[in-house]
Amino acid sequence: MSHLLTARADIAIREPAAMLKQLCEHIAEHGAVYNRSESRHDLRFPFGTAVLHEDAGHVQVEVVGGTFPALFNLRSIIAGHMQEFAPQPLSIHWTGDGARMTRPPNYRVLRVIEMLDLTPRMRRIRFASDDLSLFAGLDNIHVRLVFSSDGHGLAEPRISPDGLERWPDGPDKPEFRRYTIREIDVTAGVLDIDFVLHAEAAGPGSRFAETARTGDRIGMIGPGGGSLPMDRDWYLIAGDETALPAIARFLELLPAAARGHVIIEIANEAERQPLAYRRNMKVEWVLRTDGLVSALQRHAPPKDAQSPFIWVGCEDGAFRELRRYVRNDLALKKGYHSIVAYWREGHAAD
């Protein structure tokens, strides 16, 4: 699309100034560029902009994006955060471009066409879908997969007047899990996603992968962020099997000159799988009995690293311990690390 798309909303809210400042600063913590000039708040995203004006008892919002998915994303970010931060429920109605959208433009139906067991606990499923170009970017390699409540039907979203995605509720309410696009071929209309098969506490993704057959369908919505900055001079990348698809994709995306260390925790030796990685990246496999936390704590950025980056995806308990280690012991500031919890011990996982 060659021209910019614009949507607007005029939202009644009591005393908006303090709420808008808190809201915009929160969004800025997650990657947006925030500028304020008296009653005007400007947010700039990689995919568009949002301007929020304070008025007496009102907030006037204008969002601008280059595509309908970008515009929908911007509307969702602003409306969702305003509903979260406002002291009372808000009535939000969008006008302008995209006002007639009824189904999120970033939703796709995936159809199973092929399955391959990479290890005893890792199964790769190839899906076919229409128009995957939105999901081909290297900066946004994660998606939410949508699993119906009964494991067989297909739950589809709609757009509510406030611009947010809405899903069936009650017994038809679907379940969502975040996954990494392992490979994608836009021309062929296919993508691969790797699933961990859990013996216990299996979540909807693992259950689906266990029983999937050719022709089965699920939903996908996204994409989301979560990639690595590609301009750092040293990397420490670590995680367990749930993070392995993301780690494998990262290793293929890194520039040829990338250097650093990779630590992958697995249940046993049978869970090793071939990986492609750069010459100056060292890959270390550790068993669950040895522990991801202790393995990672043996590594720190070398003294000559001017812009290191640490990325870890793991269980919630390890996440908390490693986040403290990276922030406190290594004293790495925001922008130099990303520690994420992929699952929690004792809860349904994927």
C-alpha atoms as one frame of an Amber mdcrd trajectory, in Angstrom:
protein
   0.000   0.000   0.000   1.565   3.293  -1.101  -0.287   5.721   1.205  -0.462
   5.918   4.982  -3.545   4.732   6.846  -4.999   6.757   9.700  -7.461   5.927
  12.479  -8.805   8.252  15.188 -10.688   8.017  18.461 -12.062  10.623  20.873
 -12.167   9.017  24.329 -13.916  10.479  27.361 -11.807  10.079  30.519 -11.499
  11.930  33.805  -8.177  13.705  34.486  -6.202  12.124  31.639  -2.804  13.818
  32.167  -1.294  11.537  34.830  -2.724   8.404  33.218  -1.319   9.280  29.777
   2.165   9.933  31.165   2.191   6.586  32.978   0.772   4.768  29.944   3.254
   6.233  27.464   6.243   5.634  29.728   5.146   2.019  30.100   4.875   1.563
  26.324   8.287   3.210  25.917   9.798   0.577  28.220   8.780  -1.990  25.593
  10.523  -0.356  22.647   8.562   2.704  21.527  10.163   6.161  21.343   8.234
   8.599  23.547   8.212  12.404  23.353   5.950  14.814  25.217   5.192  18.464
  24.509   2.734  20.000  26.984  -0.586  18.220  26.331   0.684  16.179  23.360
   2.177  12.692  23.694   3.990  11.163  20.692   4.845   7.462  20.402   6.900
   6.150  17.519   7.022   2.439  16.718   8.922   0.604  13.967   5.584   0.123
  12.183   3.860   3.459  12.760   3.075   6.343  15.104   0.516   7.321  17.719
  -0.310  10.846  18.912  -2.417  11.393  22.041  -3.756  14.863  22.956  -5.012
  15.712  26.432  -8.181  17.780  26.542 -10.686  18.633  29.239 -12.112  15.232
  30.085 -11.032  13.751  26.749  -8.104  12.101  24.982  -7.910  12.507  21.223
  -5.922   9.711  19.579  -4.528   9.448  16.058  -2.600   6.381  14.880  -0.849
   6.123  11.498   0.524   2.996   9.815   1.507   1.864   6.349  -0.600  -1.317
   6.245  -3.839  -2.572   7.754  -2.002  -5.072  10.027   0.200  -2.227  11.285
  -2.839   0.018  11.832  -4.683  -2.758  13.659  -1.628  -3.355  15.849  -1.379
   0.332  16.727  -5.075   0.573  17.577  -4.777  -2.543  19.745  -1.738  -1.226
  21.633  -3.341   2.119  22.420  -6.849   0.820  23.201  -5.578  -2.112  25.261
  -3.264   0.034  27.376  -5.850   2.755  27.861  -8.361   0.210  29.131  -5.649
  -1.127  31.468  -4.411   2.207  32.851  -7.667   4.188  32.993  -9.357   4.508
  36.399 -12.720   3.534  34.870 -13.967   1.456  31.900 -13.689   3.376  28.654
 -15.887   3.590  25.578 -13.560   3.539  22.560 -14.793   3.762  18.975 -12.388
   4.116  16.059 -13.104   6.069  12.891 -11.115   6.426   9.686  -9.221   3.687
   7.872  -9.896   0.158   9.102 -13.161   1.100  10.818 -14.968  -1.676   8.923
 -12.463  -4.429   9.708 -14.275  -7.339  11.366 -11.485  -9.952  11.464  -7.906
  -9.183  12.605  -5.718  -8.815   9.496  -2.867 -10.616  11.261  -4.843 -13.858
  11.777  -4.201 -16.918   9.617  -5.553 -20.461   9.494  -2.785 -23.098   9.470
  -3.291 -26.550   7.928  -1.005 -29.492   8.793   0.723 -30.941   5.723   3.763
 -32.780   7.140   5.312 -33.989  10.422   8.862 -34.942  11.371  10.265 -36.142
  14.710  13.576 -34.353  15.274  14.250 -36.078  18.608  12.151 -38.286  20.918
  10.656 -35.110  22.474  10.723 -32.601  19.602   8.299 -32.786  16.665   8.384
 -30.442  13.683   5.080 -29.727  11.971   4.880 -28.072   8.574   1.789 -25.963
   7.985   0.325 -24.447   4.844  -1.478 -21.097   4.845  -2.435 -18.153   2.663
  -0.433 -14.916   2.427   2.415 -15.454   4.892   4.371 -12.351   3.860   3.439
 -10.570   7.100   5.252 -13.294   9.068   8.506 -13.362   7.104  10.350 -10.562
   8.926  13.528 -11.368  10.821  12.733  -9.026  13.728   9.397 -10.644  14.573
   9.825 -14.405  14.601   7.258 -15.343  17.255   3.531 -15.967  16.899   0.588
 -16.991  19.051  -0.946 -20.287  18.054  -4.661 -20.679  18.733  -5.995 -24.061
  19.873  -9.722 -24.737  20.171 -11.075 -25.855  23.516 -11.968 -29.339  22.235
  -8.768 -29.760  20.230 -10.683 -30.233  16.972 -12.648 -27.133  15.994 -11.253
 -23.815  14.811 -11.708 -20.697  16.944 -11.687 -17.464  14.949 -11.436 -13.914
  16.305 -13.467 -10.838  15.607 -12.730  -7.142  16.159 -14.749  -5.284  18.789
 -15.632  -1.571  18.462 -12.663  -0.602  20.663 -10.337  -2.141  18.059  -9.266
  -5.156  20.102  -9.407  -8.783  19.033 -12.223 -10.770  20.633 -12.509 -14.563
  20.862 -15.296 -16.998  21.721 -15.897 -17.170  25.458 -17.247 -19.795  27.832
 -16.773 -23.434  26.811 -15.632 -22.373  23.324 -12.836 -20.144  24.629  -9.589
 -21.123  22.855  -6.145 -21.555  24.390  -3.071 -19.645  23.236   0.627 -20.468
  23.281   3.619 -18.531  21.964   5.857 -20.283  19.441   8.802 -19.519  17.190
   8.521 -19.739  13.416  11.405 -22.119  12.765  11.375 -21.842   8.956   9.128
 -19.994   6.510   8.749 -20.028   2.730   6.375 -17.266   1.674   6.395 -18.268
  -1.993   5.423 -21.860  -1.199   2.982 -20.747   1.511   4.445 -22.981   4.227
   6.060 -22.585   7.634   7.589 -24.952  10.198   7.029 -24.902  13.954   8.818
 -27.190  16.425   6.796 -28.575  19.351   8.146 -30.080  22.569   6.254 -33.276
  23.455   5.674 -33.291  27.202   5.093 -36.546  29.038   3.432 -34.702  31.948
   1.617 -31.368  32.383   1.161 -31.119  28.637  -0.339 -27.900  27.351  -2.557
 -27.436  24.283   0.378 -27.198  21.873   1.966 -30.424  23.030  -1.399 -32.219
  22.988  -2.062 -31.003  19.472   1.375 -32.076  18.226   0.998 -35.530  19.773
  -2.168 -36.315  17.823  -1.878 -34.063  14.752  -2.888 -35.499  11.393  -2.575
 -34.155   7.872  -5.367 -31.660   7.269  -5.815 -30.636  10.934  -6.209 -26.877
  11.383  -5.279 -24.341  14.054  -5.132 -20.537  14.154  -2.116 -18.225  14.191
  -1.959 -14.542  15.094   1.014 -12.194  15.150   3.827 -11.819  14.550   5.458
 -10.647  17.757   8.943  -9.546  18.669  11.616 -11.452  20.480  14.530 -11.564
  18.070  18.091 -10.547  18.876  19.850  -7.299  18.042  22.187  -8.163  15.186
  24.859  -5.530  15.883  26.445  -6.717  19.161  30.063  -7.781  19.554  29.439
 -10.740  21.905  26.446 -12.963  22.670  25.458 -15.354  25.429  22.367 -17.293
  24.347  20.836 -19.957  26.579  17.672 -21.964  27.192  16.042 -25.351  27.580
  14.146 -27.380  24.961  11.214 -24.952  24.927  13.592 -22.200  23.805  15.586
 -24.386  21.399  13.549 -23.475  18.266  14.154 -19.780  18.962  17.848 -20.384
  19.693  18.275 -22.362  16.467  16.633 -19.562  14.479  18.808 -16.943  16.200
  21.980 -18.839  15.340  21.029 -18.845  11.669  20.181 -15.124  11.684  23.349
 -13.857  13.377  25.918 -12.138  11.137  28.919 -14.168   9.984  31.275 -12.332
  12.341  29.168 -12.966  15.466  31.014 -14.417  18.452  29.839 -15.781  21.762
  28.584 -18.790  23.689  25.379 -20.855  23.521  24.102 -23.094  26.334  21.236
 -25.517  25.699  19.723 -27.578  28.533  18.214 -30.946  27.528  16.673 -33.895
  29.367  19.150 -36.427  27.985  21.662 -36.973  25.174  18.951 -38.184  22.783
  17.582 -34.623  22.672  20.624 -33.167  20.906  19.900 -32.062  17.360  22.099
 -30.693  14.571  22.397 -26.913  14.556  23.896 -24.481  12.063  25.909 -21.685
  13.678  28.676 -19.164  13.016  32.345 -20.085  13.306  32.972 -17.944  16.400
  29.903 -19.174  18.307  30.528 -22.062  20.703  27.578 -24.378  21.461  27.446
 -26.237  24.787  24.835 -28.892  25.615  24.099 -29.461  29.320  21.888 -32.082
  30.929  18.969 -31.141  33.151  20.728 -32.808  36.081  23.641 -30.371  35.680
  21.399 -27.331  35.410  21.094 -24.325  33.138  21.586 -21.773  35.922  24.978
 -23.030  37.069  26.157 -23.434  33.465  25.244 -19.860  32.579  26.782 -18.434
  35.748  30.164 -19.727  34.581  30.077 -17.216  31.726  30.300 -13.449  31.607
  30.975 -10.980  28.802  34.703 -10.784  28.012  36.518  -7.602  28.953  36.858
  -6.524  25.330  33.095  -6.753  24.675  31.774  -3.208  24.274  28.163  -4.130
  23.436  27.338  -7.634  24.749  23.870  -9.155  24.724  22.475 -12.011  26.824
  19.287 -13.845  25.828  17.762 -16.650  27.930  14.471 -18.573  27.599  13.723
 -21.064  30.372  11.479 -22.225  33.239  10.070 -19.533  35.558  12.219 -20.430
  38.581  15.415 -20.371  36.542  14.220 -17.164  34.873  14.004 -15.356  38.211
  17.415 -16.537  39.348  19.115 -15.733  36.050  17.490 -12.331  35.788  18.923
 -11.429  39.199  22.328 -12.738  38.137  22.379 -10.759  34.891  21.054  -7.528
  36.428  22.862  -7.613  39.761  26.021  -9.713  39.417  26.827  -8.792  35.814
  25.266  -5.321  36.174  23.911  -5.364  32.625  21.478  -2.550  31.940  18.316
  -2.482  29.859  19.077  -3.060  26.200  21.847  -5.559  26.947  19.764  -8.555
  27.971  16.442 -10.329  27.500  15.527 -13.018  30.038  12.124 -14.644  29.443
  10.116 -17.382  31.174   8.738 -19.896  28.661   6.975 -22.133  31.205   6.452
 -22.812  34.932   7.167 -26.005  36.844   3.924 -27.833  37.684   1.833 -25.928
  35.153   0.750 -27.000  31.683   3.655 -26.279  29.372   4.526 -26.419  25.679
